[in-house]
Amino acid sequence: MDFAFAPGASGYDIIMRKMFTNRASTTLINKRGINSVKDFFNHLASAGVVATPLTDILIGTHGNESGWMNVQLDPAFDAHTTYEAMESAINAPTRTCQLADAIINPRPVDSNNNPIDPHVFIRGCRIGVMNPFIEKFKEVINGLSTTDIGVCAPLFYHEVYNVRQGVFESFNYDFHIFSKTAVADKAALVALFDGLNAVDTYGTAITTAQWNGWIKTNITRDADPLVLVNLAATPVTNLLTLRSGFYRHRFQTIISSIRVDPAVGALPTDPAGIATFLKQQLNNLAANPGTNPFGLQLQSTHPFPLFTRYEYASIDEMVDGLTWTVNTQSRVFVGKRHEYYVCPPVTANNANNELIYNFYATQGGGATSKKNFADDAADYFNAV
Amino acid sequence: MADQDTLSIIAEEIGSAFTPLKDMVQTPEAFRSTMKELGWDATAAIQPVTDLVNLVDPIITLLETGDINFGNITQLLGLIKNLVTGIEGLVSKPDALFSGLASTATEFKNDFPSEIGQYVLVEYFLNQRPKVGSLLQLLGIITITSKDAGGTRPAYYRKEIHFDKIGTLFSNPLKLLQDLYGWATPGLDRELLFKNLTDIFDGFSIPFNLTEIKSQFLQVLNNGLPAGTFDKDALTLVLIDEKTSNVGAAAGINFYLLPQNGSLLPGIAIIPYANAEITEEVNITDNLTFKFDTGLDLNNGVALIIRPGKAPELISNLTGGGTSGGANAKVSLLLEYKKADGKPIIVFGDPAASHYEFLSASIAAAANITTAGSKDVKLEFDLKGSKIVIKPAPNDTDGFLSKILPANGITLAFELAFGFGLQSGFYFKGSSGLEIDLPAHLQLGPIDIETAKLGVKPAGGNIPINIALDIKGTLGPIEAVVQGMGLSGTFSFPADRKGNLGPVDFTIGFLFPTGVGLSIDAGIVKGGGFLSIDRDKGEYAGALELSIQDTIQVSAIAIINTKMPDGSNGFSLLIIISVQFEPGISLGMGFFLSGLGGMLGINRTINVNALRDGVKNDAIEQIMFPEDIIANINTLLPQIKAIFPVKENQFMIGLMAKITWGVPTLVTIEFGIAIEFTSPVRLAILGVLKIVLPTEDAAILQLQVNFLGIIDFDNGYLSFDASIYNSHILTFTLEGDMALRLNWGNEKAFLLSVGGFHPSFTPPAALNVPKMKRLTLTILSPNPNLVLTAYFAVTSNTVQFGARIDFKFEVAGFSVVGYLGFDVLFQFSPFKFIANITAGLEVKMGSSTLFSINLDFELSGPTPWNANGTASFHILFISIKVHFNVTWGDAQQDTLPSIAVLPKILEAFTIDANWSAELPANRYNVVTIAGIVPQPGQIVLQSFGAVKVSQLIMPLGLVINRFGNNAPSDINMADVSAFRLGGAVTPLSNETESFAPSAFKNMSDDDKLKSPSYTKEKGGVKVADTATLFVDYALDRDVVYEVKVSDFDPFPNPPAFDIDFSWFKLMMRGGAIGKNELSVQNRQKSFKLANAAVNMDEEQFVLIDNATLTQHNVNVFAGGTHAQANDAFDTILKQNPALKGKISIASAYQL
């Protein structure tokens, strides 16, 4: 029996709960007062909850590649599951969020009577992209059990599509451009994406024609859904296509506030002056962070530095990659960037425009479940 | 915020909206899939539906390739209309074309056209405009509901857009919440509410998460509930994320759903947070600022609690167990968006041409919950510096706009703020409702558009949006003003979703002006007129004022109502006309007739209380001979409507005159006589007396007395009120009020007062005496200040008078305050008075008293004289206080002259006028027998009638101590023990009359002040209605029949049509039966409860035990009038003296 947990409040979370409910041999834990990973694990450890051997654990939550899962790990540390929250869980006087032996063992066996390795399968957008993050998660949950518990998380955007007959699960690519200034128009943006020399999951290069098809004339406007895809061997009668993928533009705040002490004196207001100033300030802070969490995250020696989370190689690159504004009254700098995402669905390696999907049929809905990829399929998940 | 052309934006939106339709018909598979989503199983393409692509394609092509402008917008609209017509036309396609469906063609044709329209709109809003779409979903205007498989249709999610709920959103937003989320029910749907909220946050790219809140918070919020029965997490809106701040600044708002707790229904707690690093203003981005303002400590937890049916509550210090409310329980949070460089934000349009812009936009949430009573929670949107600019583009020199507009175009600047409050509902800021004035001040040639009023008034599921203009125009000597003229666009939502805009029906109409004014200044003739039109209320008011050669001035005001106050159709008219002459018509002896006027009211009455107010505030002068009507119309019309309100079947007619004396005029009297009828019949005399000496410009004496007399014949009362207004002698201002009341109806009473009453005296409520101003003479003002006040009053029990002088002088922080006053209660026979005298003098430095001397005592007399009081003296830190109670003079034994009462009362029973024949209650004399004239000593009694005898000499069955100013010498009680009619003793009932208690009982002065002027006591008897009457002789009357032969068919054929009963009832009112007295009384009983909703019985008095404050021995005295209670009190004490001090008289209401 698998045990699943998807405690969020958004539409995605609600569909995830439905998906887990429909999933074969799966018990969804959806109880009042069980809100965090810690609550979930503690509940599993309660007497009588895991009556039959637990095979795997599934967690459904929003996430992203910057080392962030929306679900709360332990309310004592952070509102989300972050690298720092996981460090706190490990370093706390009393470690938390570990899976106990009593939950994991005894192991169920396969048809050959071999024990099945336990996993925590995470469903959420691109959580598997940042290896340090899922490695740290594995470190958190392992410890009390004598059995190694693996962690698998998606490499792609995780998309769910809800119909009355069940839930489709599929993936979207993540092609993106981060720019400190707004891209002028569609042509310029297509050129930038072309410059990525992106390939699909089968190694085939994305063509200019494809970029042109996905990117609309108004590049500041989202397009969701993006394209029409076919459902090969559809599990739902007469449902032969889905609309999937998305295009998105955000002028995203990356650094919400860097407040500078008045003792520093007058603040620069021109872009070049701000960049020079902030590089100096942030590098100084990284060099002498004391106990300042922000300063510690800026250190290049940090296992998962802040700038890495936003795909920069260094503090200087991050400063140069953002548009900075300063409020000289409150002495606060804010760093933002333009983010352009083109996220078409992951389709089969053929010319039929066929969506790669799993389908979790609702009981009595007239359809049957269909599993086209495994929970640890290497093409779509990072497993540690 | 792109600087796009408006039409391009509209075109792009339309193109986006049709994308799902285009996608749908892209491939046969896509078609079948979309049909599946819509709940239709299609095995093949349905030709009539796929053919719609032929109507969609031209739209998409035009939008993608064409430049939308005024030239081709008509073409675009035409194409859209074709598409809508095409979808609607599916219903007329042959059934055979729908063979690819599992469902029948009829079912499909009936349902699909409306479903596809809604599907397209929902897809558009949720996917293309998620900000708007998520908001509509939160409000329940967009819904996605799960439909089970049924009939030939598969299970599906139905996407609907309920435009008809938009009206409810404004009129009753909480109902929407109740329907959608189960608000105000035990089953509040947390999952749906949070899901829709997160969709909004997502739409606006605001981070959110579910966060477990502190255990101390949970303890306070779930007071007493066991763990596991409530959620631990809240939906958190993250405004500032501490993770990406070098100082760990964090701010946001938690939304926590409160579970049911006992009788408290589930609710919501809104918990703002901001850590110590957050100052009161934080720049979230360069354009976005977060501000908060509170006297509470957010670090320790502050929660705004909103539960259905309960006033909002603000709890602070959640970590410390929670503190509810407080004088400073206020939290406000504000997010403001504005450009850092201060430049306006162009919402749409071209900055150099027509566009809409604003300087800043903000959303503010504020809870102001104080012990002083404020309980409001508001969410407010504010667009500051809004401007609508209409002007041609720089290169557009031949366009329509460039020809009709001034070179710089037209700029309409306004502040737009609207919000929603738990107490106030939806509102525009600065307006009582959804209506806002936009100052325009546009000059278009001779036309000046002064203001524009934008109003949204949802009603009956419709949403009318009105734009009304106030326009002023000048043409030579004529100036015209038109108010409230404009356009009204109404959105309605037909049930069949077949409006002229798809599911919405939009009509536009002319908004009739609410007022039209005209003024003329043509030398000889000057003046103007104004017409006010309120079509909703059915009220039309007009005013006219003309001055001809400065000699004759004509004023007229008319109000017509076509709707009654209850909303029914009807008619009411009021006209007030006056003409003034200069010079007046000589009447001799220096008097001149300087004005004449009249008033007529049809279905109008006189509101006496409003008229009395008019005496005090000088409104009556404005009504009789108004001046400068047009300028004062806004105050004059409400006053007139209040004084002469609409009342069905009531009429009024009046005459007015203005008489002056002297040249120049020294004395002016304006007076009017008005009579109103039919019920009540009242006569009103109103007037204004003015005396000015020596001239109006340099008046040494200026005296104005406004007065009003009312004689109400039906209710039997006379009242006279007067007020001194705007008067002075030299520099001394003079003011004061006078009132006279004489009731001879059911509640007999008399009262006369000049300047008010003794402080201990409260005039009986039935006399309706307004609060009266003392006669006041202000000799010095403001510093030094010397004021004299005085009053004099006579009631049926007392004579009262008093005076007071107050003095105050301030200089250099020092002040001297002095006063001297007295109040006297007077009794003539035997002569006696009680005077309360008070005097004092204080010297103060700031608020500290340096020296004071006060005297407060009561003097009564004459003989013995008694002075009882207190004298006090204070200087710096020394205070001396002396009490004294001194009596001097010989005690005087007052003996009232005696009088024999019995002969008087016996005589009273022989007076014919005290005998009467009556009809019993609920019986009506339907036959009048003519020709019987009773002789002296006789009364004519109907065979089913009743006999009554009653007198006013003395109350019966009551012990009397006095008889007026005499002592009874023979009896102290009289009563009627039996009544013989025709020799037989007949059962009796008591008849009450009004008697002044002080005329029959010895009363203390205090009791005289407290007791009513008259009380209802037994004055006679009546033969009981049910009694069988025996009389000495009877009159027989022969019944003579008048025979009339009618050639009408007594049994006519039934009418060719049935008259609806409601019509019959309406017509019946005007017929003979409807006008019959019985019918009139029946109607009054049935429909006029509002006029007599509460009947007050005569106040009852009982005896109570002082120790327990419960009624004393109900068997001895069950209750009665004050006088009867007095009797019982005396009797009980005589029988049992030990009860003295242990029982007393109290009002039965106090039990």
Interface residues (C-beta under 8 A of the other chain):
Chain A: P7 G8 A9 S10 G11 I14 R32 G33 N35 S36 N70 Q72 P75 A79 H80 T82 E84 N162 V163 R164 Q165 N218 T220 D222 D224 P225 L228 N230 L231 V236 T237 N238 L239 L240 T241 L242 R243 R250 Q252 T253 I254 I255 S256 S257 I258 R259 L285 N292 P293 F294 G295 L306 T325 N327 S330 V332 V334 K336 G365 G366
Chain B: A2 E12 D23 Q26 T27 E29 A30 R32 S33 M35 K36 E37 D41 A42 T43 N127 P130 S146 K147 A149 P154 A155 Y156 Y157 E191 F194 K195 L197 T198 D199 D202 S205 F208 N209 L210 T211 E212 A227 G228 T229 F230 D231 K232 D233 L235 T236 V238 I240 D241 K243 T244 S245 N246 V247 G248 A249 E277 T279 E281 V282 N283 I284 T285 D286 A340
